[in-house]
């Protein structure tokens, strides 16, 4: 976040604190509960948002150098990410062109990928470099049987992939100007620390809703993060479908005695960026949380989230690892023991018939913006 933007956001936060208010919209917004439970709606959303939109699949630190690879399957597609000897990131369907087995698992460093079924071997650029019994495949040229590529872009420290092969995308157009601000964080300099995958019985949109308001901070999180942040108080800005919410840490009061040009707001806020449709990037003091949320392929009532922690320096000492483990444990405690259990109760309650809509207050503008956008995109897809 640029210095001038930090000053503008800081002034807005102080105004909200002093006036005991927050960013608001003009009217209450009502969201139909069936959009969290309808199997047909869920199928449309999986196609539109998780096949036709470019998806943020990680930060540059996920692939720290030539030969690094990382597999990804949460979008319902087996994806292999590599960084070549030329330092370029590439993406492929993680499917052997012989009999369809996965050629890589997990993550690590490798110069080639050997299919565990029949040892067809692929390079970092996806090319088929060798296969046993080569004469048996006369008329099946190796150059035509490399891994199936997916369009991939690395920009400002973020990695984006189109889930559909051959479908290129204009990332700057997709970001609607947000890329300039994201670039100010120097995301390419962060190092991947850990990734955890959580699966819960709630709709993917309901899981994302968790991040879109601070109204609940001192109710649901009374004993965990309430003392850290001002609750029911965030700024709200949009770039097309994407958005940013900034919440103030209570330490922001330390800036009041300083001239605004001397403010360093970053240690006194949490900044939440929603990279539509399914990624939430959270600036936390000195590290980044990257949440990637995906629907179940089978039911609207389940979803998975991948949480990755990126840190400013590699954790090379035991004390550093203890520090970052403590951060991971705190965030997982909040979501696993507080947010998601309530969310599962909400999902179950949708089937009770208690209400046909849920209500987003004027103090919850990000929820209204997200759901209006989802509804608009689905309507356009339906024609």
C-alpha positions in Angstrom: 0.0 0.0 0.0 1.5 3.3 -1.1 2.3 5.9 1.5 -0.4 8.3 0.3 -2.9 5.5 0.5 -1.9 4.6 4.0 -2.5 8.2 5.0 -5.9 8.3 3.4 -6.9 5.0 5.0 -5.5 6.1 8.4 -7.5 9.3 8.3 -10.7 7.3 7.4 -10.1 4.9 10.3 -9.6 7.7 12.8 -12.8 9.3 11.6 -14.7 6.1 12.1 -13.2 5.6 15.5 -14.0 9.1 16.7 -17.6 8.9 15.3 -18.2 5.3 16.4 -19.2 4.3 12.9 -17.9 2.3 9.9 -18.2 2.2 6.1 -21.8 1.8 5.2 -24.1 1.3 2.2 -27.5 3.0 1.6 -29.8 0.1 2.3 -30.1 -3.3 3.8 -29.4 -6.2 1.4 -31.2 -9.5 1.4 -29.6 -12.6 0.1 -31.8 -15.7 -0.8 -30.8 -18.7 1.3 -31.4 -21.0 -1.7 -28.2 -19.7 -3.3 -26.3 -21.5 -0.6 -28.2 -24.7 -0.9 -29.4 -25.3 -4.4 -27.5 -28.1 -6.3 -28.3 -26.6 -9.7 -27.0 -23.2 -8.6 -23.9 -24.8 -7.2 -23.2 -26.5 -10.5 -23.4 -23.2 -12.4 -21.1 -21.5 -9.9 -18.5 -24.3 -10.2 -18.5 -23.8 -13.9 -18.6 -20.1 -14.1 -16.3 -19.1 -11.2 -13.9 -22.1 -11.1 -13.5 -22.9 -14.8 -14.0 -19.6 -16.6 -12.3 -17.1 -14.2 -8.6 -16.8 -13.7 -7.8 -18.0 -10.2 -5.0 -16.9 -7.8 -3.2 -20.1 -6.8 -0.4 -18.7 -4.7 2.4 -16.2 -4.2 5.7 -16.3 -6.0 7.3 -17.8 -2.8 5.4 -21.0 -3.5 8.0 -21.8 -6.2 11.2 -20.3 -4.8 13.6 -21.1 -7.5 14.3 -23.1 -10.8 13.1 -26.6 -10.5 10.5 -25.9 -7.8 7.1 -27.5 -8.3 3.8 -27.5 -6.5 0.6 -29.5 -7.1 -2.9 -28.2 -6.6 -6.2 -30.1 -6.8 -8.7 -27.9 -4.9 -10.3 -26.5 -8.0 -11.4 -30.0 -9.0 -8.6 -30.2 -11.5 -5.2 -31.7 -11.0 -2.8 -28.8 -11.6 1.0 -28.9 -11.6 2.9 -25.6 -11.2 6.6 -25.4 -12.1 9.3 -22.9 -12.2 11.6 -23.6 -15.2 15.4 -23.1 -15.5 14.5 -19.8 -17.2 12.7 -18.8 -13.9 9.3 -18.7 -15.7 6.3 -20.2 -14.0 4.2 -22.6 -16.0 1.0 -24.5 -15.2 -0.2 -27.9 -16.6 -2.9 -30.4 -16.0 -1.2 -33.0 -13.8 -2.2 -35.8 -16.1 0.1 -38.2 -17.9 -0.7 -38.2 -21.6 -0.3 -42.0 -21.8 -2.9 -43.4 -19.3 -3.9 -40.4 -17.2 -1.9 -41.0 -14.0 -0.7 -38.0 -12.0 3.0 -37.3 -12.7 3.7 -35.3 -9.5 2.5 -35.2 -5.9 2.9 -32.6 -3.2 5.7 -30.1 -3.8 9.5 -29.9 -3.9 12.4 -29.5 -6.3 12.8 -31.6 -9.4 14.1 -31.3 -13.0 11.7 -33.9 -14.3 8.4 -35.7 -13.4 8.2 -39.5 -13.9 4.8 -41.0 -14.2 4.5 -43.8 -11.5 2.5 -46.0 -13.8 4.8 -46.5 -16.9 7.6 -44.0 -16.3 6.8 -41.6 -19.0 9.0 -38.6 -18.1 8.3 -34.9 -18.5 10.5 -31.8 -18.1 9.8 -28.6 -16.3 8.4 -27.1 -19.5 5.9 -30.0 -19.7 7.7 -31.7 -22.7 7.7 -35.4 -22.9 11.4 -36.1 -22.7 11.4 -40.0 -22.6 9.3 -43.1 -22.4 10.1 -46.8 -22.1 9.4 -48.9 -25.2 9.7 -46.0 -27.5 9.4 -48.1 -30.7 6.0 -49.3 -29.5 4.6 -45.8 -29.9 5.4 -45.3 -33.6 3.2 -42.6 -35.0 2.7 -41.0 -31.5 5.3 -38.2 -31.6 6.7 -37.2 -28.2 6.5 -33.5 -29.1 2.7 -33.9 -29.4 2.2 -35.6 -26.1 3.6 -33.2 -23.5 1.6 -32.2 -20.5 -1.5 -30.1 -21.3 -0.6 -26.5 -20.5 -2.8 -24.0 -18.7 -2.4 -20.2 -19.1 -0.4 -18.9 -16.2 0.8 -15.4 -15.2 3.1 -14.4 -12.4 2.7 -10.7 -11.6 3.6 -8.6 -8.5 4.3 -11.7 -6.5 1.1 -13.5 -7.2 0.5 -16.6 -9.4 -2.7 -16.8 -11.5 -3.9 -19.7 -13.6 -6.8 -20.2 -16.0 -8.3 -23.6 -15.3 -9.1 -24.1 -19.0 -6.3 -24.9 -21.4 -6.0 -22.5 -24.3 -8.1 -19.8 -22.6 -5.7 -16.8 -22.2 -6.6 -13.9 -20.0 -5.7 -10.3 -19.5 -4.7 -10.0 -15.8 -4.6 -6.2 -15.7 -8.1 -6.1 -17.1 -9.2 -8.7 -14.6 -7.8 -6.7 -11.6 -9.4 -3.5 -12.7 -6.5 -1.4 -11.4 -6.0 -3.2 -8.1 -2.7 -4.6 -9.3 -1.0 -1.3 -8.7 -1.8 -1.4 -5.0 -0.9 -5.1 -4.6 2.4 -4.3 -6.2 3.3 -1.9 -3.4 3.5 -4.8 -0.8 6.5 -6.4 -2.5 4.8 -9.8 -2.4 7.5 -11.4 -4.5 9.9 -11.0 -1.6 7.9 -13.2 0.8 8.7 -16.8 1.6 6.2 -19.6 1.8 6.1 -21.0 5.3 3.3 -23.5 5.5 0.0 -24.5 3.9 -2.9 -26.1 5.6 -6.1 -27.4 3.9 -9.4 -27.4 5.8 -12.7 -28.9 4.7 -16.0 -28.0 6.4 -19.7 -28.6 5.8 -20.7 -25.2 4.5 -21.1 -23.5 1.2 -18.0 -21.9 -0.3 -19.7 -18.4 -0.3 -20.6 -18.8 3.3 -16.9 -19.6 4.1 -15.9 -16.5 2.3 -18.5 -14.4 4.1 -16.5 -15.0 7.2 -13.9 -12.5 6.0 -16.3 -9.7 4.9 -17.3 -7.9 8.1 -15.9 -7.1 11.5 -19.3 -6.8 13.1 -18.8 -10.2 14.8 -15.4 -9.6 16.2 -16.3 -8.9 19.8 -19.2 -11.4 19.9 -17.8 -14.5 18.3 -14.2 -13.7 19.0 -14.6 -12.2 22.4 -11.8 -14.3 24.0 -9.4 -14.4 21.0 -9.0 -11.3 18.8 -11.5 -8.8 20.2 -8.9 -7.1 22.4 -6.7 -6.6 19.3 -9.0 -4.8 16.9 -11.8 -2.2 16.9 -14.9 -4.2 16.0 -17.6 -3.2 13.6 -15.2 -0.8 12.0 -13.6 -1.1 8.6 -13.0 0.9 5.5 -14.4 -0.5 2.2 -13.1 0.1 -1.4 -13.7 -1.8 -4.6 -12.0 -2.4 -7.9 -14.7 -4.0 -10.1 -15.5 -7.3 -8.4 -12.5 -7.1 -6.1 -12.4 -5.3 -2.8 -10.4 -4.2 0.2 -11.5 -3.9 3.8 -9.1 -2.4 6.4 -9.7 -2.9 10.1 -7.8 -0.9 12.8 -5.7 -2.5 15.5 -6.1 -0.8 18.8 -2.4 0.2 18.5 -3.4 2.7 15.8 -3.8 5.2 18.7 0.0 5.4 18.8 -0.1 7.4 15.5 -2.3 10.2 16.8 0.6 12.3 18.1 2.6 12.0 14.8 2.2 14.1 11.6 0.4 12.1 9.0 3.4 12.1 6.7 5.3 10.1 9.3 2.6 7.4 9.7 3.5 3.8 9.1 0.0 2.4 9.1 0.9 -1.2 8.2 1.7 -2.4 11.7 -1.6 -1.0 13.0 -4.1 -2.5 10.6 -5.2 -5.7 9.0 -6.0 -5.3 5.3 -8.2 -7.8 3.7 -8.2 -8.1 -0.1 -10.8 -10.2 -1.9 -9.5 -11.3 -5.2 -12.7 -12.3 -6.9 -14.1 -14.9 -7.0 -12.5 -17.1 -4.3 -9.2 -15.7 -2.9 -8.7 -13.7 0.3 -5.3 -12.1 0.9 -4.8 -10.8 4.4 -2.0 -8.4 5.4 -1.2 -9.2 9.1 1.5 -7.0 10.7 4.5 -8.5 8.8 3.2 -11.5 7.0 0.6 -12.6 4.5 -2.3 -15.1 4.9 -3.6 -16.3 1.5 -6.9 -18.1 1.7 -8.2 -20.0 -1.4 -11.7 -21.2 -1.1 -13.2 -23.9 -3.3 -16.7 -25.6 -3.5 -17.2 -29.3 -3.2 -17.7 -31.0 -6.6 -20.6 -33.0 -5.2 -22.7 -30.8 -2.9 -23.4 -27.2 -2.2 -23.1 -27.9 1.5 -19.3 -28.5 1.6 -16.2 -26.6 0.7 -12.4 -26.6 1.3 -10.0 -23.8 2.0 -6.2 -23.7 1.5 -4.5 -21.4 4.0 -0.9 -20.5 3.1 1.3 -18.3 5.3 4.0 -16.2 3.6 6.7 -14.6 5.8 9.3 -11.8 5.2 12.4 -13.9 5.9 13.0 -17.7 5.8 12.5 -19.3 9.2 15.9 -20.7 9.7 16.1 -20.9 13.5 14.0 -22.7 16.1 12.9 -19.5 17.6 11.7 -18.2 14.3 9.7 -21.4 13.7 8.2 -21.1 17.1 7.1 -17.6 16.3 5.5 -18.5 13.0 3.9 -21.7 14.4 2.3 -19.5 17.1 0.8 -17.3 14.3 -0.5 -20.3 12.4 -2.0 -21.8 15.6 -3.8 -18.5 16.4 -5.4 -18.1 13.0 -6.4 -21.7 12.9 -7.9 -21.6 16.4 -10.0 -18.6 15.4 -11.4 -20.1 12.2 -11.6 -23.8 13.2 -13.0 -23.3 16.7 -15.0 -20.1 16.3 -15.9 -19.1 12.6 -16.4 -22.4 10.9 -18.5 -24.2 13.6 -20.9 -21.2 13.5 -20.9 -21.4 9.7 -21.8 -25.0 9.7 -24.7 -24.2 12.0 -25.8 -21.5 9.6 -25.6 -23.9 6.6 -27.7 -26.4 8.4 -30.2 -23.7 9.4 -30.8 -22.8 5.8 -32.8 -26.0 5.5 -35.1 -25.3 8.5 -37.5 -23.0 6.6 -36.9 -20.3 9.2 -36.2 -17.7 6.5 -36.0 -17.3 2.8 -33.4 -14.6 3.0 -30.5 -13.7 5.2 -30.0 -10.0 5.9 -26.8 -7.9 5.5 -27.0 -4.6 7.4 -25.8 -1.2 6.1 -22.7 -1.8 8.1 -21.8 -4.9 6.0 -21.1 -3.4 2.6 -18.6 -6.0 1.5 -21.1 -8.8 1.9 -23.6 -7.0 -0.3 -21.0 -6.2 -2.9 -19.7 -9.8 -3.1 -23.2 -11.3 -3.4 -24.5 -8.7 -5.8 -21.5 -9.5 -8.0 -21.9 -13.3 -7.8 -25.6 -12.9 -8.7 -24.9 -10.6 -11.6 -22.2 -13.0 -13.1 -24.4 -16.0 -12.7 -27.4 -14.2 -14.3 -25.2 -13.2 -17.2 -24.0 -16.8 -17.6 -27.6 -18.0 -17.6 -28.4 -15.6 -20.5 
